[in-house]
Amino acid sequence: MKLFDVYPLNNITITKALGSYVWDENGAQYLDMYGGHAVISIGHTHPHWVKRMEEQLEKIAFYSNSVMIPLQKELADKLGKISGKEDYQLFLCNSGAEATENALKLASFHNGKKKIVSFTKAFHGRTSLAVAVTDNPAIVAPVNETDNVIFLPFNDEAALEQCFTEHCDQISSVIIEGIQGVGGINVAKDSFLQLIRKLCTQYNAVYIADSVQCGYGRTGQFFSHDSAGVDADIYTMAKGMGNGFPVAGILIAPHIQSKHGMLGTTFGGNHLACAAALAVLEVIEQDNLISMAKQRGMYLLNKLKSIDGLKNVRGRGLMIGFDVPEELKDLRKTLLNDYFVFTGESKPNTIRLLPSLAITRKQTDEFLEALQEAITQLVPAKE
């Protein structure tokens, strides 16, 4: 049997990982500045994370949500404390797309309305409703198409106000990434997020803060939306939540009421997933990683802005992007193949950096040195 060919693959097999480094089958060491799409939050195979998982495996890995699972309450308490959302409610699931599905469905249950506002270049997942609010027609199958989604220009306050004027009685929710990831590291303005909060409150719509990639401390705050000084009604989480183990969830404001059977999941919140998520939060707290992400990010941003050839350096914390001109179109490939550095991309010309929140200053400098050498290799200095 062949694998279904949907991924463009690098001809590299990773067999070992530790911290911000991975090694291939030949023993070559790579610096990981991408963390598998922002998944690696505390570093590959962190000793505390491994210990937590091993200890849990020796007890029980899984039982269904038909019984009490004290680890879920422990996780909710720890998550509430570190995120600052202690009065919120937690629903656990398995992936970012599943978190999006549940958030959008819960919003519609809450206010009985159908329309969803999303934005240009948004990415919210690949399952049915999640992909419907994603601005990429190439991955929307005919069965996913719906008239219930309104796409607006990102950061356009006038367009948002006009939309609510025209459709206020129909809008169930507004979903927005605090910083767009796949879309190219586009930062939502604080004033735009504040306007979303104001309009959702005014018209009984639900503000959904997609924090799958820009959450969990990556930007130097627990949720990137926190920069605007407002609270969303629902926060979606995944990626960095389990440091590589599949776990996701939504945080739900106290005014949204639950009812038996309205949401459900087979694997969400299982014992092993909770152990992984608890280990991540424990390391984040113990090692002060949210503050470290802010410091490392500021250092990296400032250094990148001083490098000739890079355009529009942007981001917050350790969620950073920059554009490359045509003469540097092979920069990402050169970094990987010649300098053994993993980075991410957004089409057509953006390089994305999403390293572990525990990346060191030395490793940051190692990346900057490799980046400068790669640029020099591609565009030699003129004599």
N, C-alpha and C positions, 0 to 999 in steps of 0.2 A: 504494500500500500504506500502511495506517495502522500506527502503532506500537501494540503491545499495551499497553493502558491499565492499568498496575499501580502507577503512581506518582502521588500527589497533588503537582502541580507549582506552584511559585510562578511568577507571570507575569514572570519576569526571565531575561534571556539574558546570561550572563557571557562576555565576549570577551577579557578580559585579567586577569592576576593578577601580583602581585609582593609577596613578604614576607607580611604579614598583611592585605593589601588586595586586593580584586578590583574590576573595573569592568564595568558593563553596556554594552549596545550604544549607549546614549545618552551614555556617558561619565561616568555617576554612579559615585562611589567608595563602596565598602562596606567596613566593618571585618569581618573574618572571625574570629569567635570560636568557630567550629565545625570548620573545617578539613576539610569534607567527610567527616564521621563519624570524625574523629581521624586522617585520612589524611595531612594536611599536617604533617609533623613538623619540618622545617627551614625552612619558609616557601615560598610559591609561587615557582616558577621561580627557585630559588636559583642564582646565577651558577655556582658550582662544580658543582652538579648538572647544569645545562644543558651546561656544558663537557664534563663526563664523558660525558654521553649523546651529544653531537655527535661527540666523538672516537671513541667506540665505533661509532657508526653508519658512520663512514668506514672502519672496519675490517671488522667483521662484526656483524650484529644477531642472527643465530640460526643454530645448528646443533644437532642432537639430542644427547641424552645417550649416544649410541653412541660418542662420541669424548671425548678428554680436553679439559676446559675449565678451564684454570688459574685463571680468574677465580672459579670456585666455591671452590677451595682458598683463594684470597686472601680471599674473603668469609668463609669459615669461620674463618680465623685471626683476622681483624679482629673478627668477631662474638664469638668466644670470649674475646678479650682485653677488649673493652669490657663484655661481659655478666658476666664473671667465671666463665664456664662453659667453660674451655679444654679440659677433659677430655670434654666432651659431643661428640656427633656431629650433623651437620646434614643434613637432607633438605629440598630446595627444591621448592616448588610455586608456585601462582599466586594463591590467595585464602584468606581466613580459613576459609571453609567447607571447602575442600580440606585445609587444615591439620588441622582438626578430624577429618575423615573418616580421614585417615592416622594421626592420633594414636590414635583409638579402635580402628582396625583393628590397628595395631601392638601395642597393649596386649593385645588378644585373641590375636594370634599368640604374644606373649611368654608368657602364662600359661595359654592354652587355655581361658579362661573367657568367659562371655557377658554377665553382668549389668553394667550401668553405673549408677553413682549420679550424679544431677544434682540441681539445686536450684530451688526456686521462683523465678520471675522470671528464670531463666537464659536467655541467648541465645547460641547457639553456631554459628549459620549456617542456611542454607536447603536444603542438599542432603540426601540421604536420611537418613543416620545423624546428621548434624549437627542437622537439624531435629527428629529424634526425641528428642534430649536438650535441646531448647529448650522452655521452658515457655510455649508459646503455641499452643493447639489450633487457632486460626484459620488457621495456616500449615502445619499438619500434614495432608497428604493421607492418605486411607485406606491407600495403598501404603506410607506412611512409618511407620505404626503398628506398634509392637512391644511385646512383653511383657518385653523385656530391659532396659528403663529404669525405674529407681526414682527418683521425685522426692521429695526431703526438704525440710523448711523450711530456708531459708538461715540460717546461723549457729546452728543448733540442735544443740548438742553431744550432748545426750541422745538425740535422734532418730538421729543418725549412729552412735553407739555401739550402739544397739538394732538398727539395720539390719545392722551387721556381725555382731552376735551371731546374728541370724536367717539371714543369707545369706552368711556369710564364705567358704564354699567355692565360691560362685558369682560373687562380685563380681570382675570383671576390672579395672575402673578407676573412679576418682572424678574427675570433671571439674568445675572451678570457676573462675570469673573472680575475680581478686584484688579487683577492683572491678567490679560489674555495670554495664554501660553502658546498653544498651537497657532493662534492667530498672529503671533510675532512679538510678544512681550510689549503689549500696549496697555499702558497704565490708566485706569479709570480715574478721572479727576474727582477730588474730594467733593467738590460742589455738585458733580453729577450724581454721586452716590447719595448725597444729602437730598437732592431733588427727588430721587427714586423713593427715599424714605418718606418724604413729605407727601408725595402723590399717592403712594400705597396706603398711607394712613388715612388720607383724605377720602379715598375712593374704595376703601375696603378691599384692597388687593394685597397680595403676599409678596414681600421682598425676599427673593431667594438669592443668597450669596454663594455663588459657586466658588468653593475654596478647595477644590480637589487638588489643584496644582499650586495655587498661590497661598494655601493655608498651612497650618501646622508649623508655624514659626518661621517659615522660609523667608518672609520679607522683613523680619525683625520685629514683627508683631504676630500674635498667634494667628489672627486672620488679617489678610491684607486690607479688607474692608474697614478694619478698626481705625485706619488712618483718618477716616472721615468723621469719626466721633459719633457714629450712629449704630444702632443695632438692627440687624436683619431679622426677619421672622423665622427663616430657616437657613441654616448653613449646611452645605454638602461637603463631605470630607472623604478622602481615600488616600491614594498614593503614599505619602510619607507616614501615614497613620500606622502602618505595620512594618515599615522598613524592609519590605519585600514579601511579607506574608499577606495574602489577600484579606483585607479587612477594610470596611468603609462604614459610613454612618451619616445621619443627619441630626443636627441639633435643632430643636423645635421650641419656639417661644412658648411661654406658659399659657398664653391666651388661646392657643390652638388645642382643641380637645381631642383626646383619643377615644376610640371605640373598638371593642374586640372584633377582630377580623378585618379591619380596614386596611392594614398593612401586614405583610408576613414575609418570612424567609426561612429556607431550610438550614442553610449553613451560617447565616449571619449571626454574629455574637457567640460562636462556638467557643469552647474552652481554650483551644489553642490560639485562636484569633485574638481573644481577650488577653491572653498572656503576652502575645507579641505586641499588642497595642499598649499594654501597661508598661512593658519594658521600654518602649519608645518614650513614653511620657516621663518615666523615671529617669532616663538618661538626659532628656531635655532639661528636666528640672535640676538634676544633680550637677550637670556640666554647664548650666546657664547658656544653653545653645541658642536660644532666641536672641539674647543680647549679642552672642558671638556672631550669629548670622548677620545682624545689623552692622557690626564692626567690620567683619570681613567683606561684606558687600560694599560698604562705603569705600574701603581701601581698593577693592577690585574695580569699582566703577571709576574712581578718580584716576587710577593707573591706565585703564582702557581709554579714557578720554584723551590721554596724552600721547597715544600711539597713532602715528601718521597712517592714513589709509582706512581706518575704521570710521564708519559713519553712524550718526544717530545712536550713540551709546545710551542705553536707557534701562530702567528697571528699579528694583528696590530690594535691599537685602541680597540674598543669594538667588535671586530670580532676575537674570540680566540678559539683555540681548543687544546686538549691534549689527549693522548692515555692512556688507562688503561690496565694493565696486566690481565691475566686470573683470578687471585685472587680477582680482583676488577671488574669483569665483570658485577656485579649487582649494581655498584655504582650509575648509573643514576636512576634506579628503587628505590634504597634506599633513595636517595635524595628527590625524589618525595613523596614516601609513608610514610617515617619516619620523614623527615625534612621539608616537604612542600616547596620544591624548584623545579621549572620547569627549565630543561635544554634541549638541543637538542642533536642529535647524528648523526654520520656518520658511516655506517657499514665498518669494523666489530667492531672497538673498540675505536672510537673517540667520546668524549663529546664536544659539541659545545656550546659556550656562545655568545649570541647575545642580550644583555639587552638593555633597553632604553638608549639613549644617555644622558638622564637626571638622570641616577642612581646616588645615593649619595655615598659618602665615607662610611657612616654608613651602607648602604645596601650592599656595596661591602664587608665590613668586616663581615657582617651577613652571607653572602654566604660563605666566606672563613672559618668561624667558623663551619658552618654546614658541609662543605666539609670535613674538618679535622675530625670532629666527625663521619661522615659516613664512612670514611676510617678506623678509629680506630674500629668502630663497625664491619666492614667486616674482618679486619685483626688485631685482638687484639695484643697489644705489647707483645713480648716474655719476660718472667720473667728470 
